[in-house]
C-alpha cells in the first residue's frame, strides 16, 4: 500500500470519528427526548380518559362496551408505567433505566471451561471446570450465581450506595463454543443518562483457564464516587473429607516487592494491605482457585477476609472476600487484568510468574526448592510412563532412598563407632559422677579426639534427610495429580483411605480407620525398635527417657495422619520398610564392629604420638583463662 492510500484511509477514519461525535445527541437533545416521551405518555393517558368518558355516555345503563374496557386497561397501564418510571427515577437517578431488571444468561464453552455471563452486573456468574469432577462425580462448579458476586460498589451523591452487580448491562454477544486458539471478545455496557456509560469487556480463549477483562468508565465523574471492586465467594465441597478441604482453603496474595503471603487456613482471618500495592489475589480451595491477576498493581488498601464455615454447614467450605479500592477520574480504564479459574497445578501456574505457583503450598525455603527442582521433576518423568500412581510413588521412594543411601551408611557407621566406645564412655561417667560436669564433658571429648570418633557424625546425615522428609509431607497433600487416583484399597490417594467407619468420632482421630496410616505407624514402631537397639543408650540425670519418647511417637502419628492424604502415609510406609531393609543389609554386610575396634585402637596410637592438636591446645588455654583445671 502506497503513502497516498494510507493518508486517504487515515482521513476517512478522522471524518467518520468527527461525524459520530457530531451526531451524538447533546444534553439538551437528550432532555428533549425525555420530555417528548413523557408528553406521549401524558397524551395516551388523556386519550384513554376521553375514550372512557365517551363510552360511558353512549353505553346503555348496566352495559359496558368492549371499547370502554380497552380504554380502562390502557389508562391503568399508562398510569402504572408512569408511576413506576417516577419511582425508579426517584430511587436510582440516572441509573433508573437499568435498574430492577432480570438478567440474561450467555453461555460460552471452551475446551476447558463452561462459563456463564450474566447481563445483570455484566459479570462471569458461573465457572465449571470441564476436565474435573467432584469426589461424588458431579460437575465441578468453581463458583456460580448462588455462591459468588463481583461488582463495583460506589456512592451516587444524593442517592446512596450502589453496586453495579444490581444493574442490567446490554450486550450484542450470544452463546457459543470456542476451541483451540480461537478468541472471543464479549462486551457488556451499562448505559446511563446523558451519554455516560461503563463497560466490562472480556477476552475468552478456547484453550486457557484465564479470561482477560477490562473495566472502563466514560464521563462518570461526579456520579460514581469512591468506587471499589467488591468480590465475594463461598467454596463448594469438591473433595473427600470436608474438614481436610477447609484446612487447605484460604486467600493467597502477592504484594509488589514482597513474597507470596496468605491468611490463616484453619481459622477466621483478615488483612488490610496498606504497605504495598497488590499484584494478585487468589481465592484458593484445596485443588482449585479463582485468581484475580492485575496488569497494573492494585491500589494500596486492599481488604481481605476469609473464614471456614461451621462444621454443621456441609454445603460450603470457605468464605472469601476482597475489597479493592479504585482510583478513577471518571473516564478511562479503571481495572485491567485476567481472572484465572482452574486447577492448582504447578505446570499450569508456573508460566504466569509473580510467584503464582506458590498458591500451591510446597513448603518454604529449602523445602520448597526440594519439591520444585527434585521431587516434581522425578514425579513428572515417572508420570509420563503411564504407570499407576501407586507404582510411581513406590519408584519415587526407592529412588530417593538410593540417593540418600551414602548418608544412611554414614549414619549407621557413626552409630556403630559410638556403640564400640560406649564401655569407655560409661567408665568416664562413673569416674566423674561426683565431679564437675565440665570435667566429665572434657574427658569425654578427649576420648573422642584420641579415637577419631565424631559424636555428631550421625546428626549431619539426618540434617540432610530432613528437608526431603518435610518436602514429601508438603508434596503429597498438594499434588493434584493424585486427586481421585486409586491404589489397592484407597479410592483417592489425595485423601484419607478408610477400611472401616466408626459409629462415633474419637477426638483428634476421627470417625474412620485409615489402613495406610495404621501400617505406617506399625512400621515406624518396628523401625524405631531396631534402630534404638543399634544405638548406645545415654541417659543424663533429670533428662527424659528418650526410648520411651521414641516408642510413643508412632502412636501419636496414628492420630495425626489418620485424616491425611493416603498417598503420604503410603510413602512413609514404603520409606520405613526400605529403611529397615537398609539397616539389616548394612549391619550384616558392610559394618564389622571388630574392624572398627581395631581402627579405634590404631587412632589412639597415632593421636598419642601426634600430641594435642592446635585446636585442643587453644581450648585448654581458654579454659585456663576461666580458672578451669585442665
C-alpha positions, -999 to +999 in steps of 0.1 A: +000+000+000+015+034-010+016+065+010-014+082-006-036+052+002-025+053+038-032+091+041-066+086+024-076+059+049-065+080+079-085+110+066-116+088+061-112+075+097-110+110+111-141+121+091-161+091+104-150+099+140-159+135+137-193+126+121-200+103+150-192+129+176-212+155+157-242+132+155-241+122+192-271+139+209-263+167+233-275+170+269-303+193+257-314+169+230-315+140+254-336+161+278-359+170+249-363+133+240-372+125+276-398+153+277-412+140+244-416+105+259-433+120+290-456+140+267-466+109+247-474+091+279-495+120+291-514+122+257-520+084+259-534+090+294-557+118+283-569+098+253-577+069+275-598+092+298-616+107+268-625+073+254-637+061+287-659+092+292-674+088+257-682+052+261-698+059+295-722+084+279-731+063+248-735+029+265-768+017+279-774+015+316-759-017+330-738-023+299-702-017+293-688-017+258-656-035+247-641-001+238-645+011+274-627-020+288-598-014+264-597+023+274-597+015+311-568-010+306-548+014+286-553+041+312-543+018+340-512+006+322-501+041+313-507+052+349-487+023+363-459+028+338-456+065+346-457+058+384-430+030+380-408+053+360-412+080+385-403+056+414-372+043+396-361+078+388-365+089+424-346+058+437-318+054+411-315+088+393-296+085+361-293+047+365-331+042+365-333+027+330-310-002+340-324-009+375-346-038+387-344-058+355-340-095+350-306-105+337-299-126+306-275-156+307-250-161+279-231-194+279-195-195+264-180-230+263-143-236+257-121-267+257-115-263+295-143-241+309-181-238+307-187-201+316-220-183+322-221-145+317-250-126+333-261-092+319-272-084+355-239-069+366-221-077+333-200-104+350-190-141+348-216-156+371-206-192+369-175-212+360-174-250+356-141-269+350-149-294+323-119-317+328-126-323+365-154-336+387-162-337+424-155-367+446-192-376+441-187-375+403-207-343+399-197-314+376-171-293+393-185-258+398-158-234+410-185-208+416-219-198+404-245-170+409-255-186+443-220-186+458-202-156+443-208-119+435-185-094+418-192-057+412-181-021+417-196-006+448-198+032+447-215+062+462-240+081+440-243+116+456-278+123+469-289+087+461-268+065+483-247+034+480-250+012+448-233-018+433-230-024+395-240-061+402-276-048+407-279-032+373-286-047+339-260-043+312-266-046+275-246-067+251-245-080+215-229-113+225-246-146+222-240-182+235-213-201+215-184-226+217-147-219+213-118-242+209-080-242+203-066-207+196-100-191+190-107-159+209-139-141+216-144-105+229-176-101+250-186-066+259-212-055+284-223-019+287-242-001+315-259+028+298-265+059+319-285+090+311-266+118+294-245+095+271-225+082+301-217+046+304-195+018+319-182-012+301-169-047+312-150-063+283-138-099+285-115-119+262-122-156+263-097-181+248-105-215+236-077-234+254-069-213+285-081-212+321-078-174+323-102-148+309-089-113+302-110-084+314-111-046+313-134-022+330-138+013+316-157+044+328-169+071+304-178+105+319-188+091+353-171+118+373-194+132+400-219+103+395-196+074+406-176+084+437-153+063+459-155+032+436-142-001+448-143-037+434-161-059+458-156-097+452-171-124+475-172-161+471-181-193+490-164-225+481-183-257+474-170-290+487-153-309+459-131-335+478-134-364+501-134-351+537-147-315+541-126-309+572-093-315+554-106-294+525-113-265+547-078-267+562-064-263+527-085-233+517-079-196+523-069-164+505-034-161+490-020-128+477+012-112+464+023-076+471+048-057+450+084-063+463+072-089+487+068-126+487+036-145+485+015-145+516-018-159+528-044-157+555-049-184+581-060-217+566-077-231+598-094-201+614-110-167+607-085-141+595-085-107+577-058-083+565-056-048+551-027-043+527-017-007+533+021-010+528+023-021+492+003-024+460-011-059+452-003-079+421-028-108+425-054-122+449-063-159+449-095-175+464-077-208+469-096-240+475-078-273+481-070-281+445-087-252+426-085-214+426-102-183+413-074-157+410-076-120+401-044-110+383-039-073+377-020-060+347-010-030+368-007-034+406-039-028+426-041+003+448-030+002+484-057-005+510-070-039+497-091-056+524-091-094+526-112-116+547-116-154+550-132-179+573-142-216+573-179-224+576-191-241+607-190-279+609-228-282+606-227-264+572-218-293+549-227-275+516-200-248+518-163-249+528-147-214+530-159-178+527-137-153+508-139-116+505-118-090+488-124-052+486-102-034+461-101+005+461-102+020+426-087+053+416-108+069+388-111+103+373-144+093+358-131+084+323-107+057+312-097+022+323-101+016+360-091-021+362-074-044+337-061-079+340-073-115+339-093-139+360-078-174+364-103-202+371-086-235+372-066-262+390-037-256+414-013-273+390+024-263+392+029-268+355-001-245+347+006-218+372+044-215+369+044-197+334+023-168+349+053-158+370+048-134+400+051-165+423+016-175+413+027-212+415+031-206+453-006-208+456+004-245+459+020-247+494+050-268+486+069-255+517+091-226+524+128-221+517+148-252+510+117-275+514+100-258+485+132-260+464+134-297+470+099-302+458+102-279+428+136-290+415+138-326+426+105-342+436+083-327+410+109-333+382+111-370+391+074-374+396+065-358+362+090-380+345+075-412+361+040-399+354+049-398+317+054-435+316+017-442+322+022-463+353-004-463+381+003-436+408+008-463+435+037-477+414+050-442+407+052-435+445+070-468+450+097-460+424+100-424+437+106-437+472+131-462+460+150-435+440+151-411+470+163-439+493+191-448+468+202-411+466+203-409+504+220-443+509+256-429+513+243-406+541+224-435+556+255-456+556+275-429+574+247-426+600+249-464+608+287-463+608+287-435+633+262-454+655+285-485+653+315-464+665+295-450+693+285-485+704+321-496+704+331-466+726+302-470+750+321-490+776+348-463+778+322-436+779+305-454+808+338-456+827+343-418+823+307-412+836+314-434+866+348-418+873+334-383+872+299-389+885+306-367+916+328-342+898+321-310+879+300-317+847+326-297+827+354-321+837+332-351+826+325-334+793+361-326+788+372-361+795+346-375+771+357-351+743+393-361+749+383-397+743+365-388+711+396-369+700+420-398+707+398-424+689+390-402+660+353-406+665+330-376+658+299-378+681+280-355+657+287-375+626+253-393+628+235-359+631+248-345+598+233-372+575+200-367+594+201-330+587+204-336+550+175-360+551+151-337+570+144-314+540+133-343+519+112-357+547+093-325+552+092-318+514+073-350+509+050-341+538+040-309+517+041-325+483+016-354+485-014-335+500-009-307+474-004-329+443-035-326+421-022-355+400-031-378+429-066-365+431-092-393+427-065-417+417-070-452+434-045-478+445-052-510+463-080-502+489-075-464+487-100-448+463-083-414+464-046-410+471-051-373+478-075-381+506-076-405+535-082-442+529-109-458+550-114-495+556-138-490+585-163-463+595-168-459+632-203-453+647-187-425+668-159-399+665-128-402+685-113-368+695-082-359+674-086-392+655-119-391+636-147-415+627-128-439+604-098-462+603-071-454+577-052-487+569-022-470+552-018-448+584-021-478+606+005-498+586+028-468+585+026-464+623+034-501+629+064-499+605+076-468+623+074-486+656+095-516+644+120-493+626+124-473+659+128-506+678+155-519+655+173-486+653+174-480+690+189-514+696+218-504+673+224-471+691+241-466+725+218-456+753+229-424+771+209-411+799+215-379+819+201-372+854+169-352+851+166-359+814+136-377+799+139-413+788+144-410+750+135-446+744+100-441+759+095-410+737+105-428+705+080-456+713+052-431+720+059-412+688+044-438+663+012-439+684+009-401+682+014-403+644-017-426+643-039-397+654-020-371+634-021-388+600-055-406+601-072-379+580-042-370+559-037-379+522-033-417+519-005-412+493+016-396+521+010-424+545+018-449+518+051-431+510+061-431+547+052-468+549+074-476+519+102-454+533+101-472+567+102-507+550+131-497+528+149-482+558+145-515+578+159-534+548+188-510+545+195-513+582+197-551+581+218-552+549+243-526+561+247-541+596+252-576+582+273-570+551+290-536+554+298-529+591+322-550+611+325-539+647+357-558+652+374-539+625+360-507+640+376-516+673+410-522+656+407-489+638+399-470+670+430-486+687+452-475+658+438-440+660+447-439+697+483-447+690+485-421+662+470-394+683+493-403+713+523-397+690+510-365+675+501-350+708+474-324+712+461-306+682+463-268+679+426-266+683+427-287+715+455-265+729+435-234+722+405-248+740+427-257+771+442-222+771+407-207+771+397-230+799+427-220+820+419-183+815+385-190+830+401-207+860+393-243+850+418-271+858+426-288+825 
